[in-house]
């Protein structure tokens, strides 16, 4: 056991030395020509991926001290990058949101970071890239405590059919939906990809090498609008944060694709999904009663602003 631990410590430290040199961490922020420190850049990144964030949640998610986060947010506020206000439902908590200038700064920082990593990876061939993805996913799974390693990937042959079948089976068993719902899912899946990969994307969550979740991002009829569709997590895979990861992938893609807002339609009985949407920053904008799929429901429209007009 001691030998295994010591050798693993040596490997991790060796990798850290290699990677920090490759990506220029020791020269940060000079490497990306940015005025922000590494921790400031990390806070900007998190704020850019949330419509609003509780300061306490931000601190816990990043593992930073209250004093450090407070000083950073004060500087951001002085620079006009953020706004701060008390939570309307609980004044003990403070909410933070990026201004238009803050989102522009975060977008520029993200662009430089992606370009830097892209240059690093451009020298690798397809087999090396695949090995690297798998190795990094394994390491992330070990340190995050995800059992059997959760993997979020693009669709493979047979996955679109799996989405239709599992939606029909899970919603039929849990909510009593009839075959009309499965037919609706089949139409959505059938229409997927019409706008092309630059505008639409599907993700599959794997647990232990088998699919356990899905989500789609498709182009909506409204201008500059994307729509999140077909979020599903199998019952036995719930509670592992898979839904949050799928929604985050959808939000990240929609923002990078240039959409102004991301919308979705769901029903109020899907309580767990609603909590995921709320954590991602979606806001409820409308509700309407309806009878569909053989049951009485309350439909809900949710919206997430990705960039200001």
HUFENLIN-V597377 format. One record per pair of residues at least 4 apart in sequence whose C-alpha atoms are under 6 Angstrom apart, sorted by the first residue. I is the first residue (numbers start at 0). GAP is how many residues later the second one is. Records with the same first field share a line. If there is no record, write none. Layout:
# HUFENLIN-V597377
I=GAP, GAP
This chain:
# HUFENLIN-V597377
14=4
15=4
19=4, 5
23=7
26=4
28=5, 8
35=4, 5
43=62
49=230, 231
50=230
51=44, 45
52=42, 43
53=40, 41
54=39
56=4
58=4, 5
65=4
75=5, 6
76=4, 5
80=17, 18, 20, 21
81=15, 16, 17
82=13, 14
83=11, 12
84=9, 10
85=5, 7, 8, 9
86=4, 6, 7, 8
97=4, 5
102=4
113=4
117=4
123=4
139=4
140=4, 5, 8
147=60
149=56, 57
150=54, 55
151=52, 53
152=50, 51
153=49, 50
154=4
161=4
163=21, 22
165=4
166=4
167=4, 14
169=4
170=4, 6
171=4, 5
176=116
177=115, 116
179=113
180=112
185=4
194=4
199=17, 18
200=15, 16
201=13, 14
202=11, 12
203=9, 10
204=6, 7, 8
205=4, 5, 6
211=21, 22
212=19, 20
213=17, 18
214=14, 15, 16
215=12, 13
216=10, 11, 33
217=8, 9
218=7
219=5, 6, 7
223=35, 36
224=34, 35, 36, 37
225=36
226=35, 36, 37
227=36
243=4, 32
252=4
253=5
254=4, 51
259=46, 47
260=43, 44, 45
261=41, 42
262=39, 40
263=37, 38
264=35, 36
265=33, 34
266=31, 32, 33
267=30
276=5
277=4
281=20, 21, 22
282=19, 20
283=18
284=16, 17
285=14, 15
286=12, 13
287=10, 11
288=8, 9, 10
289=7
290=4, 5, 6
